[in-house]
Amino acid sequence: MKIKKVAFWDNLRGWRFEPICFSNLALLVGVSGVGKTQILQGLLNLQKIANGFSLNGLAWDIIFSTINDVEYHWQGEFETKKNPVLIPDENESSNFRIVRENLFRNGDIIIERNSTEIKFKGKTTPKLSPFQSTIQIFNQEEDIYPVQQGLNKIIYSDTFNFKSSFNVFLGMPQSLISVNTVLGIPQSLISRFSTSNSSLDSLKASNLPIFIKIALIARYYPEIFSKIKRTFIDVFPQVEDVKIEAVENNNNPSSPSFPIQIKEKGVNNWIFQNYISSGMLKTLVHISELYLSPAGTVILIDEFENSLGINCIDVVTDLIVENRNIQFILTSHHPYIINNIGMEHWKIVTRQGGVVTVKDAKDLNLGKSRHQAFTQLINLEEYSEGIKV
């Protein structure tokens, strides 16, 4: 999918995010607290809503296209309960009703919903769940399935959360995980991705954590793992080799049983994943995401500069800018990052009270050269004083 335009309203907190237009690459810049991270969270909330979650006081309006260039326009709003129950009784519903919802496909309305009825392609449906979006309710319908499928291609890239999720798989209860004793990978995944080359596409499209994907790629698609490894070594020439091998961790179940290991020149022992620098590990994650994410993926990266060294930023940034099949939405307030991504990709975020506004660099008449534009940006009142009461 490709997100074209989005707006949010958080009626519980009284926040409003004015419409934001996106291209293949967007760098949200601004001082801390203006709402950059909340924009990413809003996109993740839309993914949750499309999968049946009920969110208090949230309203939305998003336009996006699928990989087949079909354009969808999805609007909706949940009721607002000002005093939500923090720890609801198990017999008490914590769901919130949808008060309105509309879905357009290439300009034609296919879902009309209010607080009392739902019309699907002009016909009133039987009584359905008032708490779930129609995207979840009708997710098997030909015209609706691409919406849920597209929104499920949104990935929040977080190296550190991935570290703690090696043995937790989305949609797979822990009790059903049968661990393979060779690599620590569930046997169901071994069977699923080792049968034919066509499984590579399903592996890329899966919602598995990136480290699990890397482990499977290393075992079953060594030619792709070699490409990832070569790119990584180009960034870190002191690295001689990268591998993933089985390691027994019976005394520490929170650690992976198939850690990434690197071999540095002049160092005898392999360096295990827990001892690899966070910058190197995060760089490897970003490189792997570029190779292992299917076309139409939307990757969200908050505070892009975190844990990336100067030598990593240039290469990873170039890979992101050059990739045309994946949409990237990044946040940063680091001068080096901003100055190394073209100003045509800048989205300057400001906030006045609870109203968040995003402007393009051209809207602020910044200079023609990148350096001149950057100098003007950091001196702008909208940038340096991004929050007003």
C-alpha positions in Angstrom: 0.0 0.0 0.0 0.9 3.7 -0.1 -0.5 6.2 2.3 -1.4 9.3 0.5 -3.2 11.5 3.1 -4.2 11.0 6.7 -5.9 13.0 9.5 -6.7 12.0 13.1 -8.8 13.3 16.0 -8.1 12.1 19.5 -11.4 13.3 21.1 -10.5 11.8 24.5 -7.4 14.0 24.9 -8.7 16.9 22.7 -5.9 16.5 20.1 -6.4 17.1 16.4 -3.9 16.1 13.7 -4.5 18.2 10.6 -4.4 16.4 7.2 -0.9 15.2 6.3 0.1 14.3 2.7 2.8 11.6 2.2 5.0 10.5 -0.7 7.3 7.4 -0.8 9.6 9.0 1.8 8.6 11.4 4.6 10.9 12.8 7.3 8.8 14.3 10.1 11.0 16.9 11.8 10.4 19.2 14.8 11.3 19.6 18.4 10.4 17.0 21.0 6.8 17.0 22.0 5.2 18.4 18.9 3.5 15.1 17.9 5.8 13.3 15.5 5.6 10.0 17.4 1.9 10.4 17.8 1.5 10.5 14.0 3.2 7.2 13.7 1.1 5.8 16.6 -2.0 7.0 14.8 -1.1 5.0 11.7 -0.5 1.9 13.9 -3.9 2.6 15.5 -5.6 2.4 12.1 -4.0 -1.0 11.6 -5.4 -2.1 15.0 -8.9 -0.8 14.1 -8.8 -2.7 10.8 -8.1 -5.8 12.7 -11.1 -5.4 15.1 -9.7 -3.3 17.9 -12.0 -0.7 19.5 -10.3 2.6 20.5 -11.8 5.2 22.7 -12.5 8.6 21.1 -10.5 8.1 18.0 -11.6 9.5 14.6 -9.8 9.1 11.4 -9.7 10.0 7.7 -7.1 8.2 5.5 -6.6 7.9 1.7 -4.3 5.2 0.4 -3.7 3.1 -2.7 -3.0 -0.7 -3.0 -0.2 -2.2 -5.0 -2.8 -2.5 -7.9 -3.3 1.3 -7.7 -6.8 1.0 -6.4 -7.5 4.0 -4.2 -9.4 3.7 -0.9 -10.7 6.4 1.3 -11.6 5.3 4.8 -13.3 7.5 7.5 -14.6 6.6 10.9 -15.1 7.6 14.5 -15.5 5.8 17.8 -17.6 7.1 20.7 -15.7 9.0 23.4 -16.0 7.9 27.0 -14.4 10.6 29.2 -13.9 8.3 32.2 -12.8 5.0 30.8 -12.3 2.0 33.2 -8.6 1.5 33.6 -9.0 -2.1 34.7 -12.4 -3.4 33.5 -14.2 -6.2 35.2 -13.9 -9.4 33.1 -17.7 -9.3 32.6 -17.7 -5.7 31.7 -17.2 -4.6 28.1 -14.3 -2.3 27.5 -15.3 -1.8 23.8 -16.3 1.5 22.3 -19.0 1.9 19.7 -18.4 3.1 16.2 -20.7 6.1 15.6 -19.8 6.6 11.9 -17.8 4.9 9.2 -17.5 5.3 5.4 -15.3 3.5 2.8 -14.8 4.6 -0.8 -13.2 2.5 -3.5 -11.9 4.6 -6.5 -14.4 7.3 -5.5 -17.4 5.0 -5.2 -18.9 4.5 -1.7 -19.2 0.9 -0.7 -19.8 1.2 3.0 -22.0 3.7 4.8 -22.4 3.4 8.5 -23.9 5.4 11.3 -24.7 4.5 15.0 -27.8 2.4 14.0 -27.1 0.7 10.7 -24.5 -0.4 8.1 -25.1 -0.3 4.4 -22.7 -2.4 2.2 -22.9 -1.5 -1.5 -26.3 0.2 -0.9 -27.9 -2.7 1.0 -28.6 -2.6 4.7 -26.9 -5.5 6.5 -28.2 -7.5 9.5 -27.3 -6.4 13.0 -23.5 -6.6 13.3 -20.9 -5.8 16.0 -21.1 -2.1 16.9 -17.6 -2.2 18.3 -15.6 -3.5 15.3 -14.8 -1.7 12.0 -16.4 -2.9 8.9 -12.9 -3.7 7.6 -12.7 -6.5 10.1 -16.4 -7.5 9.7 -16.2 -7.8 5.9 -12.6 -8.8 5.6 -13.4 -11.7 3.3 -15.2 -9.5 0.8 -13.3 -9.0 -2.4 -13.5 -5.2 -2.2 -12.7 -5.0 1.5 -9.9 -7.6 1.9 -7.3 -5.3 0.2 -7.9 -2.6 2.9 -7.0 -4.9 5.8 -4.2 -6.5 3.8 -2.8 -3.1 3.0 -2.9 -1.8 6.5 -1.3 -4.9 7.8 1.8 -4.0 5.7 2.5 -1.2 8.1 5.6 -2.1 10.1 6.9 -0.3 13.2 10.7 -0.8 13.1 11.9 -1.2 16.6 15.1 -3.1 17.1 14.8 -3.4 20.9 11.2 -4.6 20.9 12.2 -7.3 18.4 14.9 -8.5 20.9 12.2 -9.6 23.3 9.9 -11.3 20.8 12.0 -14.1 19.4 9.6 -16.8 20.8 6.4 -14.8 20.6 4.7 -14.8 17.2 1.8 -12.6 16.3 -1.4 -14.6 16.1 0.3 -17.8 17.5 -0.5 -18.7 21.2 2.6 -19.6 23.2 1.0 -23.0 24.0 1.0 -23.9 20.3 4.6 -23.2 19.6 6.5 -26.4 19.0 10.2 -25.5 19.1 12.6 -27.1 16.7 15.6 -28.3 18.6 18.1 -27.4 15.8 17.5 -23.7 15.4 14.9 -22.8 18.0 12.5 -22.0 15.2 8.9 -23.4 15.5 8.5 -26.6 13.5 5.5 -25.2 11.7 7.7 -22.4 10.3 10.3 -24.9 9.3 7.7 -26.9 7.3 6.1 -23.8 5.9 9.2 -22.1 4.4 11.3 -25.1 3.4 9.0 -26.7 0.9 9.6 -24.5 -2.2 11.1 -21.3 -3.5 7.6 -19.8 -3.8 7.6 -19.7 0.0 10.0 -16.8 -0.1 7.2 -14.4 -1.0 5.1 -15.7 1.8 8.0 -15.3 4.2 8.4 -11.7 3.1 4.7 -11.1 3.4 4.5 -12.7 6.9 4.2 -10.6 10.1 7.0 -12.5 11.8 9.6 -10.4 13.7 12.5 -9.4 11.5 15.0 -11.5 13.5 12.9 -14.6 12.8 12.9 -13.7 9.1 16.7 -13.3 9.1 17.1 -16.7 10.8 14.9 -18.4 8.2 16.6 -16.6 5.3 20.0 -17.6 6.6 18.9 -21.3 6.6 16.8 -21.6 3.5 17.8 -18.7 1.2 21.6 -18.3 1.7 21.9 -16.2 -1.5 19.7 -13.5 0.0 21.4 -13.7 3.3 24.7 -13.2 1.5 23.4 -10.0 -0.1 22.3 -8.7 3.4 25.7 -9.7 4.8 27.7 -8.0 2.0 25.7 -4.7 2.4 26.3 -4.9 6.2 30.1 -5.5 5.7 30.2 -2.5 3.3 29.0 -0.3 6.2 31.3 -2.0 8.7 34.5 -3.1 6.9 36.0 -4.3 10.2 33.5 -7.2 10.0 34.7 -10.3 8.3 31.6 -12.5 8.4 28.0 -12.8 9.8 26.3 -16.0 10.7 23.3 -17.5 12.6 23.9 -20.7 14.4 22.0 -22.7 17.0 23.0 -22.0 20.6 21.5 -23.7 23.7 20.2 -21.1 26.2 18.5 -23.3 28.8 19.5 -21.0 31.6 18.2 -17.9 29.9 14.9 -18.4 28.1 14.5 -14.7 27.2 17.5 -14.9 24.8 17.1 -16.3 21.3 18.4 -19.8 20.5 19.5 -18.6 17.0 21.5 -15.4 17.7 23.2 -13.4 15.1 26.9 -13.5 15.4 29.6 -11.4 13.7 33.3 -12.1 13.2 35.6 -9.1 13.2 39.0 -9.0 11.6 41.8 -9.7 14.0 39.5 -11.0 16.6 39.5 -14.7 17.3 36.1 -15.2 18.8 32.7 -14.6 17.3 30.7 -11.8 18.8 27.2 -12.8 19.9 24.1 -10.7 19.3 23.7 -9.5 22.9 27.2 -8.0 22.6 26.9 -6.5 19.2 26.7 -2.7 19.4 23.1 -1.3 19.1 24.1 0.8 16.1 25.4 -2.2 14.2 22.4 -4.3 15.1 20.0 -1.6 14.2 21.8 -1.1 10.8 21.5 -4.9 10.2 17.7 -4.7 11.0 17.2 -1.8 8.5 19.2 -3.5 5.8 17.3 -6.8 6.3 13.9 -4.9 6.2 14.8 -3.5 2.8 15.5 -7.0 1.5 12.8 -8.9 3.3 9.8 -6.6 3.1 7.4 -7.1 0.2 6.5 -4.3 -2.2 3.8 -2.1 -0.7 5.2 -2.2 2.8 5.1 0.9 4.9 7.9 1.1 7.4 7.7 3.5 10.4 10.9 4.5 12.1 10.8 6.7 15.2 13.8 8.9 16.0 15.8 7.4 13.1 19.1 8.6 14.5 18.8 6.5 17.7 21.7 4.0 18.0 22.9 4.7 14.5 26.5 5.9 14.2 27.5 8.5 11.7 29.0 5.8 9.5 25.7 4.0 9.5 23.4 6.9 8.9 24.7 7.7 5.4 24.5 4.2 4.0 21.1 3.4 5.6 19.7 6.7 4.4 20.9 6.1 0.9 19.3 2.6 0.9 16.0 4.1 2.1 16.0 6.9 -0.5 16.8 4.6 -3.3 14.0 2.0 -2.4 10.9 2.8 -4.5 8.8 -0.2 -3.6 8.5 0.6 0.1 7.2 3.7 1.8 9.1 5.1 4.7 7.8 7.5 7.3 10.6 8.6 9.7 10.9 11.0 12.5 14.0 12.9 13.6 15.2 16.1 15.3 18.8 15.3 14.6 20.5 18.0 12.4 22.7 15.4 10.6 19.7 13.3 9.6 17.7 16.3 8.4 20.6 17.6 6.4 21.2 14.3 4.7 17.7 13.7 3.5 16.4 16.0 0.6 14.2 18.9 1.7 11.5 17.6 -0.7 11.0 14.9 1.9 10.8 17.1 5.0 7.5 17.4 6.9 7.8 20.2 9.5 5.6 19.3 12.5 4.3 22.1 14.8 1.7 22.1 17.5 -0.5 24.8 19.0 -2.3 23.5 22.0 -3.8 20.2 20.8 -3.7 21.0 17.1 -0.8 19.4 15.2 0.0 20.8 11.8 2.5 19.5 9.2 4.0 21.6 6.5 6.2 20.9 3.5 9.5 22.7 3.1 8.2 24.4 0.0 5.3 25.8 2.0 7.9 27.7 4.2 9.8 29.0 1.1 13.1 27.4 2.2 16.2 27.8 0.1 16.9 25.9 -3.1 20.1 24.2 -1.9 19.9 21.6 0.8 22.4 23.4 3.0 20.7 26.7 2.6 17.3 25.1 3.3 18.6 23.4 6.4 20.1 26.6 7.8 16.8 28.4 7.2 14.9 25.5 8.8 16.7 25.5 12.1 16.2 29.2 12.4 12.5 29.1 11.6 10.1 30.0 14.5 7.9 27.0 13.4 10.8 24.7 13.9 12.7 26.1 16.9 9.5 27.0 18.8 7.3 24.1 17.5 4.9 24.1 20.5 2.6 27.0 21.3 -0.1 27.2 23.9 
